[in-house]
Amino acid sequence: MAHASSVARPAVLSDLIPGSRVRDVALVVGGAALTGLAAQLTFPMWPVPVTGQTFAVVLVGAALGMNRAVLSMALYLLVGVAGVPWFQGGTAGFGGATFGYVIGFIAAAALVGKLAERGGDRTVLRTVGTMALGNLTIYAFGLPVLMAVTGLGLGKALAAGVIPFLAGDALKIAVAAGLLPAAWKLSRR
């Protein structure tokens, strides 16, 4: 006779941490804070600087799962709009050429979180796909706002707001593809 396990299989890495509401609040706040900290790792470019934010967003999505990650990125956005200077380079407020990317963080966190809940961060290949889709989602929100605010056409907006970041995104994806499956392997020990 088969017996059902009394312990549910964790959907995402943060499910391995014991607790419930207090844990979830700490994870949501921690994810927002990590993103704000990563935003301070800035290499200035016009009109979009290189930052560590996108790496933080996809890691938060994968580690927290969809619901907590969406709340975390929404908190990041709302607190930044309210005046906390934790957007790129210590900025805050609503609008600007890069604000679409910040809005895209919420959608990317949702997508990456949902894919991670379905095992999208358990192997190197799946992690690469999950992280690539997360980055594409950020671009899908960021590029139209960049075009609207700067008046750039599609070609110039791609040249300014996507192409310079592809090599860095590939490196971030490679790091995530090494870290996340390794963390899952360690968790099984």
C-alpha positions in Angstrom: 0.0 0.0 0.0 1.4 3.4 -1.0 1.5 6.2 1.6 1.3 9.8 0.7 4.1 11.9 2.0 3.1 14.3 4.8 5.7 16.8 3.6 4.9 18.7 0.4 7.7 19.0 -2.2 8.9 22.6 -2.2 7.9 24.5 -5.3 10.7 27.1 -5.1 13.9 27.4 -3.0 12.3 29.8 -0.4 9.8 27.1 0.4 12.7 25.3 2.1 12.8 28.0 4.8 10.4 27.1 7.7 7.7 29.5 8.6 4.7 31.1 6.9 3.4 34.7 7.1 6.5 36.2 8.8 8.8 34.3 6.5 6.8 35.5 3.5 6.9 39.1 4.6 10.6 38.9 5.2 11.2 37.3 1.8 9.1 39.9 0.0 10.9 42.8 1.7 14.2 41.1 1.2 13.6 40.6 -2.5 12.7 44.3 -2.9 15.8 45.3 -0.9 18.1 43.0 -3.0 16.7 44.6 -6.1 17.3 48.1 -4.7 20.8 47.2 -3.7 21.5 45.7 -7.1 20.2 48.9 -8.7 23.2 50.7 -7.1 25.6 48.6 -9.1 25.5 51.0 -12.1 27.6 51.6 -15.2 26.3 54.8 -16.7 25.1 54.8 -20.3 22.5 56.8 -22.1 19.5 56.5 -21.9 19.6 53.2 -20.0 22.4 52.3 -17.6 23.8 48.9 -17.0 22.7 47.7 -13.5 22.4 44.6 -11.4 18.6 44.9 -11.2 17.6 42.4 -13.9 19.8 39.7 -12.2 18.1 40.4 -8.9 14.6 40.3 -10.5 15.1 36.9 -12.1 16.7 35.5 -9.0 13.9 36.8 -6.8 11.4 35.4 -9.2 13.0 31.9 -9.2 13.7 31.8 -5.4 10.4 33.2 -4.2 7.9 31.9 -6.7 5.2 33.9 -8.5 3.1 35.4 -5.7 5.9 36.5 -3.4 8.1 37.7 -6.3 5.3 39.8 -7.7 4.7 41.4 -4.3 8.4 42.0 -3.9 8.8 43.8 -7.2 5.5 45.7 -6.6 7.0 46.8 -3.3 10.2 47.8 -5.0 8.3 49.9 -7.5 5.9 51.5 -5.0 8.5 52.4 -2.5 10.7 53.9 -5.2 7.9 55.9 -6.6 7.2 57.1 -3.0 10.7 58.6 -2.8 13.1 56.0 -1.5 16.2 56.5 -3.6 16.7 52.8 -4.6 16.1 52.9 -8.3 19.3 52.8 -10.5 22.0 55.1 -9.2 20.0 56.3 -6.2 17.1 57.8 -8.0 13.4 57.6 -7.1 10.1 58.8 -8.4 7.7 58.1 -11.3 8.5 58.1 -14.9 11.6 58.5 -17.0 13.2 56.5 -19.8 13.9 53.5 -17.7 10.6 53.3 -15.8 9.1 50.8 -18.2 11.8 48.3 -17.3 10.9 48.7 -13.6 7.3 48.0 -14.5 8.5 45.0 -16.4 10.2 43.7 -13.3 6.8 42.8 -11.9 5.8 40.9 -15.0 9.2 39.2 -15.3 9.0 38.2 -11.6 5.6 36.7 -12.2 6.7 34.7 -15.3 10.0 33.5 -13.8 8.3 32.7 -10.5 5.6 30.6 -12.2 8.1 28.8 -14.3 10.3 28.1 -11.2 7.3 26.7 -9.4 7.0 24.2 -12.3 10.6 23.2 -12.2 12.1 25.9 -14.5 15.1 26.4 -12.3 16.0 22.8 -11.6 18.3 22.1 -14.5 20.8 24.2 -16.3 18.9 24.1 -19.6 15.5 25.0 -18.1 17.1 27.7 -16.0 18.6 29.3 -19.1 15.2 29.3 -20.8 13.4 30.6 -17.7 15.9 33.5 -17.2 15.9 34.3 -20.9 12.1 34.6 -20.9 12.3 36.8 -17.8 14.8 39.2 -19.5 12.7 39.3 -22.7 9.7 40.3 -20.5 11.6 43.1 -19.0 12.6 44.4 -22.5 9.0 44.0 -23.7 7.9 46.5 -21.0 11.0 48.7 -21.1 11.4 49.3 -24.8 8.0 51.0 -25.5 8.4 53.4 -22.6 12.0 54.1 -23.7 10.7 54.9 -27.1 7.8 57.1 -25.8 10.0 59.1 -23.4 13.0 59.6 -25.7 11.3 59.8 -29.1 13.7 57.1 -30.4 12.4 54.9 -33.2 12.4 51.1 -32.9 15.9 50.6 -34.4 17.6 53.3 -32.3 15.7 52.2 -29.1 16.8 48.6 -29.7 20.4 49.9 -30.2 20.2 51.9 -27.0 17.9 49.9 -24.7 18.5 46.2 -25.6 21.5 45.3 -27.7 24.2 46.8 -25.3 22.7 44.6 -22.5 22.6 41.2 -24.3 26.1 40.1 -23.4 25.7 41.1 -19.7 22.3 39.3 -19.7 23.9 36.2 -21.1 26.5 36.3 -18.3 23.8 36.8 -15.7 21.8 33.9 -17.1 24.9 31.7 -17.1 25.5 32.5 -13.4 21.9 31.8 -12.5 22.0 28.6 -14.5 24.9 27.5 -12.4 23.6 28.7 -9.0 19.9 27.6 -9.1 20.3 24.0 -10.1 23.2 23.7 -7.7 21.1 25.0 -4.9 18.4 22.5 -5.6 21.0 19.7 -5.6 22.4 20.9 -2.2 18.8 21.1 -0.8 18.3 17.4 -1.5 21.2 16.4 0.7 
